[in-house]
């Protein structure tokens, strides 16, 4: 390899690692490939493609890079190039390819009366546009059937693309707005550019025709799935997303492999409650297939316990975690855009404090996600053609349980599973820290493989839908009320997801995660008061270890604590372990017990008090109870002779 080539590769790798703009990466990658055709599949080029694919409007640039790769691979194998790197100037197609748009379609011509000189568009010696812009394809919206055009234009040494309604390209006032996307147009040239695009389209001998969508997820007929700029199962293009979703849409990229994620990320999260977050994320693409309603998984509790880390681990299923996990939106318009755009996918909304106290947004989003949010779709002839049904799994984090903040706890709980904040073992913060490098190296591949598996089994979708219905019936047959029956749908959704992941993806989904989901549904239905359920769990834990209490016959370590008249005093570490083993967040539970008067404390801010045990007075957690059934709380009255 020549010194010049080595320098180009070094520059490329440095640019990729420092997150340089796509234009810089594009130029360096092209320099490297042209200098050294034999290294077309080098790690540097692969890294460039991975980064470049993540930028808004990348579409055509990515295809150009792939064409370069195909050409150089063909050259190395002694085969003809797919598209010549320096094609002969054949009408507008040749000009576009000469200027770097290597996948410009055949059959484009410069219309009569126009000329293209040094990248500028001229008409009757008048400047129409200082940079090249052209119609390079037609599209039709898969949902509204609206006609669209794909435009490509030169910008800063590269090419940008956007698929927009035909009405935008035909209206000078609307076209001017695309100057925000660096289209070479302004108010003085807009009418001339509209005329150029009209005449250039008409002069084209042929234009590729595509299907497009304004959102992610399944096409209405299930024939393909759009995951960012990547279409699985069909040739579909993504329309330019709104400003609020552009960075998110660029996050559905791949690093690593399916096996890499399966062997490095999944073992870190699957044995813990955090695994349920990932299972919920896997479940989202099945919503339409099973004809299931969306729902919310709430992670609410104390800070610094790895809530955002759990979200990022789950987001790594589909792409770059830092881009796919977004803050809670501050307006209903932004929240609606977020959910409608990410249809059939998990929506990761991090930290409810970003709402600024406007809990109405959270409530409406929780209700809308569960009630199949509808969005009116316009008709090309005006009016409303039909409704788009949006289905998502909303995964939220916050410092307080979301249902309690929505103003209608009972109604909100009927639309969500609330997992609390204890997602990882308390003594394994090293585990939480290890997630970040793991998902940085392995993300996106397993999600694409999962959706490909679902797509290639379309003939089984009716059977899966039937299996889901049977599972719902099984789980809800003894439901005491409507809320319990509704939550059974979410648990059934997770059961079907786990079955398919085991069968189709070779993913070992622990039964404990499904048991956890069932328990969350029970708690959400109000069948159990959570602080009381935690009390019962701690009592059962202690009763199952009768010899581990001070003062009993044949006592043995480790001691849990000591029983007294009307109380059980626990060593703090032992009680916290008991609560965590039962799936509860100790600090939240202890705070709720203290507020209910179930703890005896010597200071309002503490959860402990001094208790005499083994000749000493250490600090312990003193649980108060009364009656033969040991009901929590101090006795109503003391009986004669009681200490």
N, C-alpha and C positions, 0 to 999 in steps of 0.2 A: 504494500500500500504506500502511495506517495506521501511526502510530507504535507502537501496541500490537502490531500484526502484526510489524513489523520487530523489535521487542524479543523477541517469541516465537521468531522465526527465529534471531536472534542467540544467544538462550539455548540453543536446540536444538543449533545448530552447536557451541557451546562445550562443551555436555554430551557430545556425541558424541566430540569431539576429546580430552576429558579422561577418557574411559572411565567415565562415570557409571553408576550402577545402572540396570537396565532400567526400574524404576518411574519414575525421574526422566525418562528419555527418553520413556517412554510418555506421561506427563502433558504434557510440553512439546510432543511431536509432535501430540498431540490438540489442545492449545491452538492451535498454529500452523495446523493444518488447518481447524479450525472458524472461526478468525478470518479465514482467507484461502483459501476453497475453490479459487480459480483457480490456486493455486500447489501443487496436490496432487502434482505431479511434480517439485517443486523438488529441487536437490541435497541440501538439508538433510534432507528427508523420506527420500530414497533412502539417505542415510548412516545415518539413524536405523534404517531397516528392516534394513540390513546388520549393524549392531551388535546390534540387538534379537534378530535371528534367531540369534545365537550364544549365547544364554543358556539353561542347562538349564531345561526346563519351559516353554519359550517357546511351543510349539505353538499354543495358543489365542490368546495375545496377538498373535502374528504374523498369525493369520487375522483377528483383530479389526482390526488395523492395515490389512490388505489390504481389508477391508470398508469401512473409512473412506475409503481411497483410491478404491475403486470408486464409492462414493456421490458423492464430490466430483467425480470425472471425469464421472459420469453427469449431475450437476447442471450442470456447466459446459457439457455438450453438450445440455442441455435434455431429458434423458431421466429416467425414473423412477428413484429410488434402489433399489439392490439390496436393502438392508435399511434401513428407516427408522432414522435416528440416534436418534430419540426415539419408539420404537414405543408404541402403546397397550398398556396392561398387559393382556395376554392370558394369564392363568394364570402358571405359573412361568416360561415362556418370556419373557413380557413383563417380568417382574420382573428376570430375569437381563440382558436387553438394556438395560433402564433403568439398570442398575447397571454397564454397561460391557462385558458379555460379548455383543458385538454379533452373533456367529455362533452364539448359543445355538440349538439345533435347535427346529423347530416341534413342537408337540404335548406340551410338558412342562406338567404340572399340579401344583399343591400338593395332596397327598393329604388325604383326609378326616381330620379331627382335628388338623390342623396349621395353623399360620399363619406368615406371614413378615412381620415388622414391622421396618422400618428396617434391613434386612439381617440380622436375627437370626431363627433358626428357633425357633418356640414350639410346644409341644404341651400342651394342657390347662393353659395358663398356666405351664408349666415351661419353662425355657430348655434347649433341646437343643444349640444351637451359637451362639456369639456372632457368627459370620460365615457367610455363605452357602456351602454346599457342595452339589453336586448331581451326579447321574449324567447325563452328556451324550452318552454313546455306548456301544456294545458293540463288542467286538473278539474275534477268534479268532487265536491264535498260529499262524503259518503252518507251524511245524515240529512243535509238540506238539499242536496243535488244541485247546489249553486255552482255555476261555472267560474273557473278561476284561471289565472295565468301565473306561470313561474317566471320571475324576472331574475336576470343575473347582471351584475354591474361591477366594474373595476373599482377597487378602492385600496389605496396604500400598498400597491404591489401585488395584490391578490384579488380574489373574486368573492363577492357576497351574493346570496340568493334569498329570495322570499317568495312564497306562494300566497297570493292575495286575491280577493274577489275581482272579477273582471270589471265590476263597477268602479273600483278604485283606479284601475289603469285607464279607464275611459273618462275620468273626471279630473280636470286640472287641479281643482281645489283639494280633492282628496289625495292626489298624487304628491302634492307639495308636502303633505304630512310625512311622506316617506323619506324626506330629507333628514329626518331624525335617525334613519337607518343608513345614512350616508349615500342615499341614492342621489346621483348628480342632477338635481332639479331644484329650481327656486321659483318664486312667484313670477319672475320675468320670462322664464323659459318653459314653464309647466305646459302651456298649450302646445308648444312646439314638440316637447318630449312625448305628449299624448299622441300627437299626429305621427311621430316617428314610430312609436310602438304599435300603433294601429296598422300603419303601412308595412312595417317590417313583419308583423304577424301574417298579414294577408299575402306577402311575397314569399313566405316560407313554403317550400314544396312539401314538407312534412314536419310535424312536431310531435314529440312523444306525448302520449296522453296518460295521465296517472289518476289514481284515487287519492284524495286527501282527507285529513280530519283536523278539526280545530281543538282536539283534546287527545289525551293518551288513552290506552286501553283497547278493548276489543272493538272491531268494526261491528256495525249492527247485525250482520249476518254471521259473526264469529269466524270469518275467513282469515283474519289476520289480527295481530296485536301490535299496537304502536307503543314502543318503549323509548321515549325520547326521540332521537332521530333514527332509531333502529326499528325496522319493521320485521316482525316474526311471522312467517307464514304467507306473506304476500308483498306486493310492491306498492307500498303506501307512503305518502310523504306527509310530514307534519307541517301544518300551516304555522306561520310565525306567531308565537305565543304573545300574550300581553306582557307589558313591561314587568309586572309583578312575578311572572312565571318563567322568564327567560333564563335566569341563572339556574333555577331548579331543573328546567328541561334539559339543560346542558350536563346534568349530573348523572345521566343514565349511561355510564361508560363502564368499561371492563378493565380490570387488572387481575392478573392471576388466572386460575382455572376453576372449574367446578370441583375437581378433586382437591385442589388447594384449599378452597373455602370449607369443603366438607371435612377435611382433616385438620384444619388449624382453627377456624373460627367457631364452628359448631360445637366441638368438644369443650370450648371455654364457656359457652352459654347454656347448652342443653341441660346440664345437671341442676341448674338453678332456676328460680322463678323468672329470671331474665329470658330464659328460653321460651316462655309463653309469649313474650313480646315478638320474638322472631316467628313463632308459629302463627300469630295473628297476621303478621306481614305476609307470610306465605299464603294465607287464606284469602287475601283480597282478590286475586284474579279469578277465584272460583265463584264469586258472588253472582255474576251473570249466568255462569254455567249451571249453578244449582238453583237459580231463581230465588236467591236469598236476599234479605234486606241487609243493608249495612249496619254497622254498630260501632261502638267506641270502647277502646281499652284505656282505662284511666290509670295513670301512675302518679298517685298523689301522696306527698309526705315530706318529711324533713329534707333539708338540702344536703348536698355532699354525700349522697349514698349511691351514686352511679346511675341516676335516672337517664341523663343525657347519653351516657355511655351505652346503656341498654338500647336506646333509640338508634344510636349510630351502628351498633352491632346488627340490629334488625334491618336498617337501611342498606347495609353492605350487601344484602341479598340482591339488590337491584342496581346499585351503582355507588357513586362517591358519597359517603355518609355526610360529609360536611355540607354538601349541596342539597341533599335530599331531606335532611332534617332542618326545618325552618322554624323561626319563632312564631308563636301565635299571632295571627294578623290583628291589627288594631281597628279595622273597620269591617262591617258586614259585607261590603262590596268586595273587599280583598279576600275575606273568608270564603265567600261564594265562588270567586274565581279560582281559589286554591282547590276547592273540593271538586268543582265541575271539570277542571282541567286534568285532575289526577284520577279520573274515573277508573274503577277496576284495579286500583293500586292502593297501598297503604298511604295515608296522609299523616306524616310525622309533624305534630305541632308541639313545639318545645316551650315549656315554661309559661303558664297562664298569667304570670305577673306582667307579661308584655301587653295584656289586655288593658292595663291601666285601670282596673276596677270595673270595666264595662262587661259584666258577666252576661248581659243579654246576648252578646255575640256568641259566647260559649254555649249558652242554652239553645239558641237557634241552630247552631251548627250540629250539636249533639242530636237534636230532634230531627233536623233535616237529613243527616246521614242515615239515621235509622228508618226514616219514613220515605226513603227513596226520593231524594231531592229532584224536583223536576225543573227543567229549564226550557223556556219557549224557544223554538227554532224558527227563524224567519223564513219566509218564502221569497223566492226571487221576484215574484209578482206582487209582493207586499203582503202584510198580514202575517198570520202565524200558520205554519204548515202543520206542526205537531210538537209533541213534548219529547225532550231527551231525558231519560231516566238515568240519574247518576247514582252509582253504588260505590261506596268506599268503606274501608275500615279506618276509622280515625284513631290514632294513637297519641295520647296527650300526656304531658307531664306538668306538674305544678307542686307548690308547697302545701296545698290543701286538697282534700278529695274534691273532684270536680262536681260531683252530684250535690254536695252541700253548698256549693257556690252558685248553683243554677237557679236557686229560688224555688225549686219544685223538686226536692230531693227524691220523692217517691217516683215521680214521672221520669226524672233523669236516670235513676237507677234501673228503670225498666228498659233502658236503651244502652246500657253499658255493663261491662265487667270492670270492677275496680280492684286493682291488684295491690294497692298500697305501695310503699317505697322500698321495702326490704327485698331487693332483687338479687343481692349477692351475699355470700357469707360475710359476717361482720369482720372476721379476722383475715379476710382475703382481699384487701385493697390492692395487693400486688396483681391479683387476677384482673381486677378492673383496669388497672394501668396497662396490662398486657393486651387488652382488646384493641387499643388504638393502633399500634404498629401492625397488628394482625389484619385489621380491616383496611388499612392503607394499602397493604400488599395484595389483599384478596377481596375483591368486590365486583359485583355485577355479573359474573359468569354463571353463578348458580341460579340467579333469577331468570336469565335468558334460557338456561337449560330447563328450568321448571315450566316456563311458559311454552317452550317448544314441546315439552312432554304433553301438556294439556292440549295444545293445538293438534298434535298428531293423533290424539285419541278422541277426536270429535265424534266418532261413531259411538263412543261410550258415554257421551254426555247425558243422554236420556236415562241410562242406567244409573249414573252417578246421582242424577236429580231424584230418581226414585229411592236410591239408598239414603239420600239426605232426608227425604220425607219420612221414611221409615224410622230413621234415627231420631228425628224431631218427635215423632209420635211416641217412641219408646221413652224418651227423656221427659216428656211433658204429660204422660198419661196420669200420673199421680200429682200433678201440679195443683196446689190448693187455690191458686188465683191466676188472674191474667198475666200479672208481672212474672210469676214463675214460669208460665208457659212461654212467654216471650223470650226470656233469658235462655230457655232450653234450645231455642233456634241457634243462638250464638255458640253454645257448647257443641251442638250437633255439627255446626259449620267447622269447628276445630277438629272434631272427631274424623270427619270425612277428609279434611286436609291432611291430618296425621297419617291416615290410611294410605292416601295417594303418595305422600312423600316417602313412606316406607317402601311402597310397591314400585314406584316409578323412578325415584331419585336415590334409592339406597341410603336414605337418611334415617338414622336410628332415633326416633322420637320417643322419649321416655314416657311411660304410662303416668308417671308422677305429674307431668304437665297437664294431662287431661283430667286427672283427679283434682289438681289445683283449680282448673277452670270450672269444674262442677261445684267445688266448694265456694268459689267466688260467686257463682250463680245463686247458690243457696243464701249467701249473705246478702247479695244484692236484692233478692226477693223479699228480704225482711223476715225470712224464716228464722234468722238468728240475729240477735243484737250482737254486733261485732265485739264490743268490750266484754259482754257476758260470754260470748263464745270463746274468747281468749281466756277468760277466767276458768271456764270449764275445761279448756285444753290444758291449762297449767295444773289444775286439780287432778286431771287424769294422768298427766305426766308424773306428778308426785305420788299418786296412789299406785302407779305401776312400779315404783321403786321404794317399797316400804322399809327396806333395811338401810336406806341412805339418809335417815333422819337422826339427828342427835338424840340420845336418850333412849332409843328403842333397843330391845334385846338383839344382840348380835349385829349391832350397827357396823357399817363399813363405809369407807370412803369411795368416791368423793361425796361428801355430805351435801345435801340440798338445803338443809336448814333445820329448824326446830319447830315442833308443834307446841302450842300453849292453849290455855282456855280461851276460846273465841278468836284465836288467830293462828296463822302459820307464818313464820318469819323465814324468808328465803335469803340465802347468800345471793347478792345482786347478780353475779356472773352466771350462777346456775339458773336463776329465773329468766334471765335474758336468753340463755341458750334454749330453755324450754319453750319460750315464746317463738324464737326464731325457727326452731325445729318444727313448730306447728304452723309456720308461715305468717307470723304476725310481726309487726314492727314494734319492738319493745318500748321505745321511748313514747310512741304515740299511745300505746295501750296503757302504760303506767300513768301518763298524764290524764287519760280519761278515767282511770280508776281513782286517781287522787281527787279529780273534780267531783266524782260521785260519792266520795267519802268512804271508799273501800280500802284505803291505805291509812295507816297511822303514821304521821310524820311529825317531826319536832320543829320544822321550819317550812313555811309555805312554798318555798322554791325547791325543796327537796322531795325525793320519793322514798327516803330512808329515815329510819330512826334507830336509836340505840336499844338493843335487846340483850337481856342477860342469857348467855349460853356458855356452858363449859367454864364457868367461873370468870368470864370476861363480859364486857359490854360493847361488842362491835356494832357497826352500822349494818343494818339488814333491811330488807323490804318486808314490811309487816302487813300481811293481808288479813283484813278483819272479816269474820263470818259469824253466823249465828244459826241456831236451830239444828235439828238432826241432819238436814240436807246440806248444811253448811252454806246457806244463802249468803251472798256477799254483802258486806256492810256491817256496822256495829250492831250489837243486839238491841232490840227495842227496849228491853228492860233486863236488868241483871237479876238472876234468880238467887235465892238465899244460899249462902255458902260458897258462892262463886268468887274466885279471886279477882 
